[in-house]
Amino acid sequence: MKITKSAGYALHALMYMVRHSTQLPATVATIAKAEGVPSDYLAKIFQQLVKAGFVRSVRGKKRGYVFARPPEQISLLELFETIEGGPLFDDCFLRHCECGGTPDNCRIFSIWTDTTRQIKELLEETTVATAAWNHPQHRFLSLPESLADPKSQTKIKPAAPKTAGVLDIHTRNIRALEDTKSILTDQ
């Protein structure tokens, strides 16, 4: 699995846009300053976000970036794979071992496959909007009227964040990782 600093910066930039949706469009400089990210570096990340259709630029007096898609429809998996340029989970961490990379031949590969599947499911189920409002500082706030571009076809209704669902997912994944740990220590 590979999640680089660029993917983390992309997530934090989009979470900033969710939390400050009433102040959109937001410039790269504003987001970079708020998130402590080098502005030039973040500008390159925003080029990828535009190309992927997550955000779009607004020109003119109120220039900056707005969501091209509602953040409730952008999964963390899709975001990370876009920034990383491909699948996060493409092979076994043991790489070129003698087992042939099949669950029948290698217990570690079997556990690795199950664990990465669970992580992938978590990232697919978690959206940028959910991640933005899951932080304890923001957890009990309601989502703003609209997080997407006002000209967008999709209208978003205000709703409370799905923190219970996120907590259930985290709990389930912690249990799965504990099970994996106990299996590995039993060998």
N, C-alpha and C positions, 0 to 999 in steps of 0.2 A: 504494500500500500504506500502511496506517495501523495502527501498533501504538503505542498510547498508554502513558503511565506506568501507568494503571490495569491494563492487560493485563500489564505487567511485574510489578506488585505482586501480581496474582492468581497468576501463575506462581510467584513466589517464595514466596508463602504456601502454595501446594499442595506445592511442593518441600520446604518446612520440614515440613509434615505427613508427607510420605513419609519423610524422614530421621529424624523423631522419632515414628514410628508406635507405638512401645511406650509413649509418653507421652500418647497420645490418650485422651480428647478434649483439644484444645488451645483455649485462649481466644484471642479476637482480640487482647487486650492482650499475651499472651505472644508470639504470632506477630509482632505489630507491633514490639514491643521487640527481638526477635531479628533482624528483617529491616530495622529502621530506617525503618519506615513509620508515618505518623500513624495512630493507633488509630481515630479517627472515620472517616477515609477508608477504611481497611481494612474497617471494619464495613459500610460501604455496598457494598464489593466482595463481601463474604461474602453479603450479601442476594442479589446476582446469582448467586453460586455455588450457593446453596441453591435458588433458583428454577430454575436449569438442571439441578439434580439431581446436581451433582458432590459436594456435601457436604450434611450434615444437622446440625442442632443437637441437642445432648443437654442436657436440663434436669436439675436436681437438684444434689446435692453435687458431683459430678464433671461440671460443665457444660462446654460448649465445642463444638467441631466435630469430626466424624469424616467419613471418606469415605462417601458414599452409593453410589458406584461405585468399583470398583478403579481406582487411578491408571494401571494398565497399559492401561485401556480409554478413557482420556481423552487425545485427541490435542491437540497444541499448537494445531493449526488450529481444532479445535472450541472450545477454551478461548478463544483470541483472538477468534474470531468472536462468541462469546457475550458477552464483555466489550465488544467494539467495537460490538455491536448489528447486525452484518451482515457481508457478505463483505469480506475484506481486499483482494481484487483485483477491483474492479468496472469499471474503465475504464483507458484508456491514459493514461500520465502527461502526454502532450502535450495531452490534453483535446480542445479544439474546433479541431482543425487541418483543413486542406483535404482530407486523404487519405480521409476517410470511415471510418476505423478498420477497414480490411481489410488482411490480409497482402499481397494482390496490389497494392495501391496504395501501401503504405508499408513500407519495409524496417525502420524503427525499430519500428513496431507489431508486425511479425513477430517481431523479436528480443525485444521486451517481452513478448509473449504466451508465447514459449518460456521466458523467464527466470522469469516469474511462475508458470508451470506447474510448473517445477522447484522453486521455493521452496514452492509449495503442497504438492507431493508430500513434500518434506522435513518440513514441519509436520504433514502427515497421518501420516507414518511415525513421527514422534517423539512418544512419550507423556510424560506428566508424570513417571512413574516413571523412564523412561530419562533424561530431562533431569536429574532429581534426583541420579541416581547417576553421571552422566557427568562431573561436575566432578572434576578430578584429585585433590582431597582425598578424594573418596568412591568413586572409580572401582573400587577393588579390594575393596571391602566387599561382602558378599552382602546381598541384600534381606532384610528382616525377615520373620518367619513370616507375618504377615498385615497388609496395608496397608489393608484395607477394614474397614468396620464389622463387629465380631464377630457381629452378628445378621444380617448380610447372607447372602443365598442363595449368593453366590459365594465359594468358598474359594480362596485364593491359595496356591500352593505356593512355598516359598522357591526362589529361583533367582539365578544370577549375572546382573548387568546385561549388556545386550547392547551393550557398548561397541564391539566390533568392527563391528557393524552400523551403529552411529551414525557411527563414524569413516569407514566406507565411504561412507555417505550424504554426509557432509561433503566427503570427497575428490571424489566425483562432482560435487557442486554447485560446488565451487571450480573444477574443470576446466571445467564448463559456463560459469561466469562469466568465466573466462579466455578461452574460445572466443568469447564474446559481445564481450569487450573487443577481441580481435584483429579481429573482423569490423567493429566500429565504427571502429577505427583504420585499416583498409584502405580505407575509403571516401574 
